[in-house]
Structures are given as structure tokens and as C-alpha cells.
Amino acid sequence: MKNVLYKGRPESCADRTEKEIAVYDFLDNLGIDYARVDHDHADTIADCDAISEILGAKICKNLVLCNAQKTDFYLLIMPGEKPFKTKLLSPQLGCSRLSFAPPEYMEKYLNCTPGSASVLGLVFDTECNVRLIIDRDLLNESVIGCHPCINTSSLAINREKIIEKIIPATNHTPTYVEL
């Protein structure tokens, strides 16, 4: 891990993926300020704890879920330290059984792989196939940490900018839940 906090996109994007560059372009086009840390592969909350310290923001737990028929998909964003219990979420969404979505659906709808999902993946869900679910506890955070659809970088973004600018720009409407 480089342990360096940068402001904005990398100076050179030569070694960056197309999806990561697309996320930076999206944020820059919206005029969103963000801090960035480049690091080793991080796909668990334990991996993200040290990154959170550098970013000055908690990195969210981002879960891509689906119903048993794999016809309804959800991106759940919640505090990283909070345990996920499907029995608390399912009734709030009006569905009976939720499970983790297979990786091919994450790639298809959010252009991300397991461990790199984030609210920024909604940039690629132009047909709104994924329903955004946000744990209300995140509304208490002033800055939220997330990956730019690749888990070798993490961004710190103002929560209000995520709620008021980023999400509307993706044409998604969040559903707030209590977990």
C-alpha cells in the first residue's frame, strides 16, 4: 500500500482500467471533489480498515444481492462494521429470499467484480436493473469511502454529494432501510 492520500484522479491513467477512468470522468464531469488512496487489492472490510484511516472515511460494505429467481437485483450500501442479516432486510423490500448475486451479474449490471462493488457502479447501470438500498446509518457519516469499481483504489466522497448529485445523475432512486 502506498499510504498516500491524493486529491482527485491519478495524474496518469495509463495503468488504470477503463471502468476506473470512466468513474473518474463521471465524478469530474459532475464537479465532485474526492480524495483517493491507491493500495493493494482490498476486498474485505478488514482490508479496508487501514485504508479508512488514511482516507479519513469509513469504507462502506457494498453487497450485490438478488432474489432466488435472479430477476431482481439490489446494491445494499451499509456501514462496514455492521453485520448483514437478510432477515432484517427482506421484509423491508417486500421479498422473501435474498442471496448474494453471482459475479456475472455484478459484472453485467455494475461493471465490477466481487470486492469492488460500490455506489459508483450505478454509473454503468444505465437501464436501472439494480435497485439501490442504503442503510439509514450511513446518513450519519459526513464522508463515505468507496471503490471506483476496482478494489486497488478507494475514494472519500462527501455523503451529501453522493445522495444529492451522484445518485440522481445515475437515474437511480435510493430506498432507505434500517438494519
DRENPA-3360 file (N, C-alpha, C; in nm, 2 decimals, always signed):
BEGIN
1 = MKNVLYKG = +0.09/-0.12/+0.00/+0.00/+0.00/+0.00/+0.09/+0.12/+0.00 ~ +0.05/+0.22/-0.07/+0.13/+0.34/-0.09/+0.11/+0.44/+0.03 ~ +0.00/+0.43/+0.10/-0.03/+0.51/+0.21/-0.03/+0.66/+0.18 ~ -0.06/+0.70/+0.06/-0.06/+0.84/+0.03/-0.20/+0.88/-0.01 ~ -0.24/+0.99/+0.04/-0.37/+1.05/+0.01/-0.36/+1.15/-0.10 ~ -0.43/+1.12/-0.21/-0.43/+1.21/-0.33/-0.56/+1.29/-0.34 ~ -0.56/+1.40/-0.40/-0.68/+1.47/-0.43/-0.71/+1.45/-0.58 ~ -0.83/+1.39/-0.60/-0.88/+1.37/-0.74/-0.82/+1.25/-0.81;
9 = RPESCADR = -0.83/+1.25/-0.94/-0.79/+1.14/-1.03/-0.64/+1.13/-1.03 ~ -0.59/+1.02/-1.08/-0.45/+1.00/-1.09/-0.39/+1.09/-1.20 ~ -0.27/+1.14/-1.19/-0.21/+1.22/-1.29/-0.20/+1.15/-1.42 ~ -0.17/+1.02/-1.42/-0.16/+0.94/-1.54/-0.26/+0.83/-1.52 ~ -0.34/+0.80/-1.63/-0.43/+0.69/-1.62/-0.38/+0.57/-1.71 ~ -0.26/+0.58/-1.74/-0.20/+0.47/-1.83/-0.22/+0.33/-1.78 ~ -0.21/+0.32/-1.65/-0.21/+0.18/-1.59/-0.35/+0.16/-1.52 ~ -0.45/+0.24/-1.55/-0.58/+0.22/-1.49/-0.68/+0.15/-1.59;
17 = TEKEIAVY = -0.78/+0.09/-1.53/-0.88/+0.02/-1.62/-0.97/+0.12/-1.68 ~ -1.04/+0.08/-1.78/-1.14/+0.17/-1.85/-1.25/+0.21/-1.75 ~ -1.30/+0.11/-1.67/-1.41/+0.14/-1.58/-1.36/+0.24/-1.47 ~ -1.24/+0.23/-1.43/-1.19/+0.32/-1.33/-1.18/+0.46/-1.39 ~ -1.13/+0.47/-1.50/-1.12/+0.60/-1.57/-1.26/+0.66/-1.60 ~ -1.36/+0.57/-1.63/-1.49/+0.62/-1.66/-1.55/+0.68/-1.53 ~ -1.52/+0.62/-1.41/-1.57/+0.67/-1.29/-1.51/+0.80/-1.26 ~ -1.38/+0.82/-1.28/-1.32/+0.95/-1.26/-1.38/+1.05/-1.35;
25 = DFLDNLGI = -1.40/+1.02/-1.48/-1.46/+1.11/-1.57/-1.60/+1.15/-1.53 ~ -1.68/+1.06/-1.48/-1.81/+1.08/-1.43/-1.81/+1.18/-1.31 ~ -1.72/+1.16/-1.21/-1.71/+1.24/-1.10/-1.66/+1.38/-1.14 ~ -1.56/+1.39/-1.23/-1.51/+1.52/-1.27/-1.61/+1.60/-1.35 ~ -1.69/+1.53/-1.43/-1.80/+1.60/-1.51/-1.91/+1.65/-1.42 ~ -1.93/+1.59/-1.30/-2.03/+1.64/-1.21/-1.97/+1.75/-1.11 ~ -1.84/+1.77/-1.12/-1.77/+1.86/-1.03/-1.76/+1.81/-0.89 ~ -1.75/+1.68/-0.87/-1.74/+1.62/-0.74/-1.59/+1.62/-0.70;
33 = DYARVDHD = -1.56/+1.67/-0.58/-1.43/+1.66/-0.52/-1.42/+1.53/-0.45 ~ -1.30/+1.47/-0.45/-1.28/+1.34/-0.38/-1.13/+1.32/-0.35 ~ -1.11/+1.25/-0.25/-0.97/+1.21/-0.21/-0.96/+1.07/-0.26 ~ -0.83/+1.03/-0.28/-0.81/+0.89/-0.33/-0.68/+0.83/-0.27 ~ -0.69/+0.70/-0.24/-0.58/+0.62/-0.19/-0.56/+0.50/-0.29 ~ -0.45/+0.48/-0.34/-0.42/+0.36/-0.42/-0.35/+0.26/-0.32 ~ -0.39/+0.14/-0.34/-0.34/+0.04/-0.24/-0.34/-0.10/-0.31 ~ -0.30/-0.20/-0.23/-0.30/-0.34/-0.27/-0.45/-0.38/-0.28;
41 = HADTIADC = -0.47/-0.49/-0.34/-0.60/-0.55/-0.36/-0.67/-0.55/-0.22 ~ -0.79/-0.49/-0.21/-0.87/-0.49/-0.08/-1.01/-0.52/-0.11 ~ -1.06/-0.64/-0.07/-1.20/-0.68/-0.09/-1.27/-0.72/+0.03 ~ -1.21/-0.70/+0.15/-1.29/-0.73/+0.27/-1.28/-0.61/+0.36 ~ -1.37/-0.60/+0.45/-1.38/-0.48/+0.54/-1.25/-0.48/+0.62 ~ -1.19/-0.59/+0.66/-1.07/-0.60/+0.73/-0.95/-0.53/+0.65 ~ -0.95/-0.56/+0.52/-0.85/-0.50/+0.43/-0.87/-0.35/+0.43 ~ -0.99/-0.30/+0.44/-1.03/-0.16/+0.42/-1.01/-0.08/+0.55;
49 = DAISEILG = -0.99/-0.14/+0.66/-0.97/-0.06/+0.78/-0.85/+0.03/+0.78 ~ -0.74/-0.02/+0.73/-0.62/+0.07/+0.72/-0.64/+0.18/+0.62 ~ -0.70/+0.14/+0.51/-0.73/+0.24/+0.41/-0.83/+0.35/+0.46 ~ -0.92/+0.31/+0.54/-1.02/+0.41/+0.60/-0.94/+0.51/+0.68 ~ -0.84/+0.47/+0.76/-0.76/+0.56/+0.84/-0.70/+0.67/+0.75 ~ -0.64/+0.63/+0.64/-0.57/+0.72/+0.55/-0.67/+0.81/+0.48 ~ -0.79/+0.76/+0.44/-0.89/+0.83/+0.37/-0.96/+0.93/+0.47 ~ -0.97/+0.90/+0.59/-1.05/+0.98/+0.69/-1.20/+0.95/+0.66;
57 = AKICKNLV = -1.23/+0.83/+0.61/-1.37/+0.80/+0.59/-1.38/+0.65/+0.60 ~ -1.50/+0.61/+0.65/-1.52/+0.46/+0.66/-1.56/+0.41/+0.52 ~ -1.50/+0.30/+0.48/-1.54/+0.24/+0.36/-1.66/+0.15/+0.38 ~ -1.76/+0.17/+0.30/-1.89/+0.10/+0.31/-1.88/-0.04/+0.28 ~ -1.97/-0.12/+0.33/-1.99/-0.25/+0.29/-2.09/-0.24/+0.18 ~ -2.06/-0.30/+0.06/-2.14/-0.29/-0.06/-2.17/-0.43/-0.10 ~ -2.30/-0.47/-0.09/-2.34/-0.61/-0.12/-2.43/-0.60/-0.24 ~ -2.40/-0.69/-0.34/-2.49/-0.70/-0.45/-2.57/-0.83/-0.43;
65 = LCNAQKTD = -2.70/-0.81/-0.42/-2.80/-0.92/-0.38/-2.90/-0.94/-0.49 ~ -2.96/-1.06/-0.49/-3.07/-1.09/-0.58/-3.17/-1.18/-0.52 ~ -3.29/-1.19/-0.58/-3.39/-1.28/-0.54/-3.35/-1.42/-0.59 ~ -3.43/-1.52/-0.55/-3.40/-1.66/-0.58/-3.41/-1.68/-0.73 ~ -3.49/-1.61/-0.80/-3.51/-1.63/-0.95/-3.41/-1.55/-1.03 ~ -3.33/-1.47/-0.96/-3.23/-1.38/-1.03/-3.29/-1.29/-1.13 ~ -3.40/-1.23/-1.09/-3.47/-1.14/-1.17/-3.47/-1.00/-1.11 ~ -3.45/-0.99/-0.98/-3.45/-0.86/-0.91/-3.31/-0.85/-0.84;
73 = FYLLIMPG = -3.24/-0.73/-0.86/-3.11/-0.71/-0.81/-3.10/-0.59/-0.73 ~ -3.02/-0.59/-0.63/-3.01/-0.49/-0.53/-2.86/-0.46/-0.50 ~ -2.83/-0.33/-0.48/-2.70/-0.29/-0.43/-2.73/-0.23/-0.29 ~ -2.68/-0.30/-0.19/-2.70/-0.26/-0.05/-2.57/-0.19/+0.00 ~ -2.59/-0.07/+0.04/-2.47/+0.01/+0.10/-2.50/+0.03/+0.24 ~ -2.40/-0.02/+0.33/-2.42/-0.01/+0.47/-2.29/+0.01/+0.54 ~ -2.29/+0.05/+0.67/-2.16/+0.07/+0.74/-2.08/-0.06/+0.74 ~ -1.95/-0.05/+0.72/-1.87/-0.17/+0.71/-1.86/-0.26/+0.83;
81 = EKPFKTKL = -1.87/-0.20/+0.94/-1.86/-0.28/+1.07/-1.99/-0.35/+1.11 ~ -2.10/-0.31/+1.04/-2.23/-0.37/+1.07/-2.25/-0.50/+1.01 ~ -2.30/-0.60/+1.08/-2.33/-0.73/+1.02/-2.45/-0.73/+0.93 ~ -2.45/-0.80/+0.82/-2.56/-0.81/+0.73/-2.65/-0.93/+0.77 ~ -2.78/-0.90/+0.79/-2.88/-1.00/+0.82/-2.99/-0.99/+0.72 ~ -3.00/-1.09/+0.64/-3.10/-1.08/+0.53/-3.24/-1.08/+0.59 ~ -3.26/-1.14/+0.71/-3.39/-1.15/+0.77/-3.44/-1.01/+0.81 ~ -3.35/-0.91/+0.83/-3.39/-0.77/+0.86/-3.42/-0.69/+0.73;
89 = LSPQLGCS = -3.35/-0.73/+0.62/-3.37/-0.66/+0.50/-3.49/-0.70/+0.42 ~ -3.50/-0.83/+0.40/-3.60/-0.88/+0.31/-3.74/-0.83/+0.34 ~ -3.79/-0.82/+0.46/-3.93/-0.77/+0.48/-3.94/-0.62/+0.44 ~ -3.83/-0.54/+0.46/-3.84/-0.40/+0.42/-3.84/-0.38/+0.27 ~ -3.80/-0.48/+0.20/-3.80/-0.47/+0.05/-3.92/-0.55/-0.01 ~ -3.99/-0.62/+0.07/-4.11/-0.70/+0.03/-4.07/-0.82/-0.05 ~ -3.96/-0.88/-0.02/-3.92/-1.00/-0.09/-3.89/-1.11/+0.02 ~ -3.90/-1.23/-0.02/-3.88/-1.34/+0.08/-3.74/-1.39/+0.10;
97 = RLSFAPPE = -3.67/-1.41/-0.01/-3.53/-1.47/+0.00/-3.43/-1.39/-0.08 ~ -3.33/-1.34/-0.02/-3.22/-1.27/-0.09/-3.10/-1.35/-0.07 ~ -3.01/-1.35/-0.17/-2.88/-1.41/-0.16/-2.78/-1.32/-0.24 ~ -2.66/-1.35/-0.23/-2.56/-1.28/-0.30/-2.57/-1.30/-0.45 ~ -2.56/-1.20/-0.53/-2.57/-1.22/-0.67/-2.44/-1.28/-0.72 ~ -2.46/-1.37/-0.82/-2.34/-1.43/-0.88/-2.26/-1.32/-0.95 ~ -2.12/-1.35/-0.95/-2.03/-1.25/-1.01/-2.07/-1.20/-1.15 ~ -2.12/-1.29/-1.23/-2.15/-1.25/-1.37/-2.26/-1.14/-1.38;
105 = YMEKYLNC = -2.35/-1.13/-1.28/-2.45/-1.03/-1.28/-2.39/-0.90/-1.23 ~ -2.29/-0.91/-1.13/-2.22/-0.79/-1.09/-2.15/-0.72/-1.20 ~ -2.09/-0.80/-1.28/-2.01/-0.75/-1.40/-2.11/-0.70/-1.50 ~ -2.22/-0.77/-1.53/-2.32/-0.73/-1.63/-2.38/-0.60/-1.60 ~ -2.42/-0.58/-1.47/-2.50/-0.46/-1.44/-2.42/-0.34/-1.38 ~ -2.32/-0.37/-1.30/-2.24/-0.27/-1.23/-2.10/-0.26/-1.28 ~ -2.05/-0.34/-1.37/-1.92/-0.34/-1.42/-1.81/-0.35/-1.31 ~ -1.84/-0.45/-1.22/-1.75/-0.47/-1.11/-1.75/-0.62/-1.08;
113 = TPGSASVL = -1.64/-0.65/-1.00/-1.63/-0.79/-0.96/-1.64/-0.80/-0.81 ~ -1.66/-0.92/-0.75/-1.67/-0.93/-0.61/-1.56/-0.85/-0.53 ~ -1.59/-0.78/-0.44/-1.49/-0.70/-0.36/-1.47/-0.56/-0.41 ~ -1.53/-0.53/-0.53/-1.51/-0.39/-0.58/-1.64/-0.32/-0.61 ~ -1.75/-0.37/-0.56/-1.88/-0.31/-0.58/-1.89/-0.18/-0.50 ~ -1.96/-0.08/-0.55/-1.98/+0.05/-0.48/-2.09/+0.12/-0.55 ~ -2.14/+0.23/-0.48/-2.24/+0.31/-0.54/-2.20/+0.37/-0.68 ~ -2.07/+0.38/-0.70/-2.02/+0.43/-0.83/-2.04/+0.33/-0.94;
121 = GLVFDTEC = -2.07/+0.20/-0.91/-2.11/+0.11/-1.02/-2.24/+0.14/-1.08 ~ -2.32/+0.22/-1.02/-2.45/+0.26/-1.08/-2.43/+0.34/-1.20 ~ -2.31/+0.40/-1.22/-2.28/+0.47/-1.34/-2.30/+0.38/-1.46 ~ -2.27/+0.25/-1.45/-2.28/+0.16/-1.56/-2.42/+0.09/-1.57 ~ -2.50/+0.11/-1.48/-2.64/+0.05/-1.48/-2.74/+0.15/-1.54 ~ -2.72/+0.17/-1.67/-2.79/+0.27/-1.74/-2.94/+0.24/-1.76 ~ -2.97/+0.11/-1.75/-3.11/+0.07/-1.76/-3.18/+0.05/-1.62 ~ -3.11/+0.08/-1.51/-3.16/+0.07/-1.38/-3.21/-0.07/-1.34;
129 = NVRLIIDR = -3.13/-0.16/-1.37/-3.16/-0.30/-1.34/-3.14/-0.33/-1.19 ~ -3.06/-0.25/-1.13/-3.02/-0.27/-0.99/-3.09/-0.16/-0.90 ~ -3.16/-0.21/-0.80/-3.22/-0.12/-0.70/-3.12/-0.08/-0.59 ~ -3.10/+0.05/-0.57/-3.01/+0.09/-0.47/-3.08/+0.10/-0.33 ~ -3.02/+0.03/-0.23/-3.07/+0.02/-0.09/-2.96/+0.08/+0.00 ~ -3.00/+0.18/+0.08/-2.90/+0.24/+0.17/-2.94/+0.23/+0.31 ~ -2.85/+0.18/+0.39/-2.88/+0.17/+0.54/-2.88/+0.32/+0.59 ~ -2.99/+0.35/+0.66/-3.00/+0.49/+0.72/-2.88/+0.53/+0.80;
137 = DLLNESVI = -2.81/+0.44/+0.87/-2.70/+0.48/+0.95/-2.59/+0.55/+0.87 ~ -2.58/+0.53/+0.74/-2.48/+0.60/+0.66/-2.51/+0.75/+0.65 ~ -2.64/+0.78/+0.67/-2.67/+0.92/+0.67/-2.61/+1.00/+0.78 ~ -2.55/+0.93/+0.88/-2.48/+1.00/+0.99/-2.34/+1.03/+0.96 ~ -2.29/+0.97/+0.85/-2.15/+0.99/+0.81/-2.14/+1.12/+0.72 ~ -2.03/+1.20/+0.74/-2.02/+1.31/+0.65/-1.94/+1.28/+0.52 ~ -1.85/+1.18/+0.53/-1.78/+1.13/+0.42/-1.79/+0.98/+0.41 ~ -1.80/+0.93/+0.29/-1.82/+0.79/+0.27/-1.70/+0.74/+0.18;
145 = GCHPCINT = -1.64/+0.63/+0.21/-1.54/+0.57/+0.13/-1.59/+0.46/+0.04 ~ -1.55/+0.46/-0.08/-1.59/+0.35/-0.17/-1.49/+0.33/-0.28 ~ -1.50/+0.22/-0.35/-1.41/+0.19/-0.46/-1.46/+0.25/-0.59 ~ -1.37/+0.28/-0.68/-1.41/+0.33/-0.81/-1.42/+0.21/-0.91 ~ -1.50/+0.11/-0.86/-1.53/-0.01/-0.94/-1.40/-0.10/-0.96 ~ -1.30/-0.07/-0.88/-1.18/-0.16/-0.88/-1.13/-0.15/-0.74 ~ -1.09/-0.26/-0.68/-1.05/-0.26/-0.54/-0.90/-0.25/-0.51 ~ -0.84/-0.17/-0.60/-0.70/-0.13/-0.58/-0.69/+0.02/-0.56;
153 = SSLAINRE = -0.80/+0.09/-0.55/-0.81/+0.23/-0.51/-0.94/+0.25/-0.43 ~ -0.93/+0.35/-0.35/-1.05/+0.39/-0.27/-1.07/+0.54/-0.27 ~ -1.19/+0.58/-0.27/-1.22/+0.72/-0.27/-1.30/+0.77/-0.15 ~ -1.28/+0.89/-0.11/-1.35/+0.95/+0.00/-1.44/+1.06/-0.06 ~ -1.57/+1.05/-0.05/-1.66/+1.14/-0.11/-1.76/+1.19/-0.01 ~ -1.79/+1.32/-0.02/-1.89/+1.38/+0.07/-2.02/+1.31/+0.06 ~ -2.08/+1.27/+0.17/-2.21/+1.19/+0.16/-2.32/+1.27/+0.09 ~ -2.33/+1.40/+0.12/-2.43/+1.48/+0.06/-2.41/+1.48/-0.09;
161 = KIIEKIIP = -2.29/+1.49/-0.14/-2.27/+1.48/-0.29/-2.31/+1.35/-0.35 ~ -2.29/+1.24/-0.27/-2.33/+1.11/-0.32/-2.49/+1.11/-0.33 ~ -2.55/+1.15/-0.22/-2.70/+1.15/-0.22/-2.76/+1.25/-0.32 ~ -2.71/+1.37/-0.32/-2.77/+1.48/-0.39/-2.73/+1.49/-0.54 ~ -2.61/+1.45/-0.57/-2.56/+1.47/-0.71/-2.53/+1.33/-0.78 ~ -2.45/+1.25/-0.72/-2.41/+1.13/-0.78/-2.52/+1.03/-0.81 ~ -2.60/+1.00/-0.71/-2.71/+0.90/-0.73/-2.81/+0.96/-0.83 ~ -2.86/+1.08/-0.82/-2.95/+1.13/-0.92/-2.90/+1.13/-1.06;
169 = ATNHTPTY = -2.76/+1.15/-1.08/-2.70/+1.15/-1.21/-2.70/+1.01/-1.27 ~ -2.72/+0.91/-1.19/-2.72/+0.77/-1.24/-2.87/+0.73/-1.27 ~ -2.96/+0.82/-1.24/-3.11/+0.79/-1.26/-3.16/+0.68/-1.16 ~ -3.09/+0.66/-1.05/-3.14/+0.57/-0.95/-3.20/+0.64/-0.84 ~ -3.30/+0.58/-0.77/-3.36/+0.64/-0.65/-3.34/+0.55/-0.54 ~ -3.27/+0.59/-0.43/-3.24/+0.50/-0.32/-3.37/+0.47/-0.24 ~ -3.36/+0.35/-0.18/-3.46/+0.31/-0.08/-3.38/+0.30/+0.05 ~ -3.43/+0.37/+0.15/-3.36/+0.37/+0.28/-3.42/+0.26/+0.37;
177 = VEL = -3.33/+0.19/+0.44/-3.37/+0.08/+0.53/-3.30/+0.09/+0.66 ~ -3.35/+0.02/+0.76/-3.29/+0.02/+0.89/-3.25/-0.12/+0.92 ~ -3.12/-0.14/+0.93/-3.06/-0.27/+0.96/-3.00/-0.29/+1.09;
% end
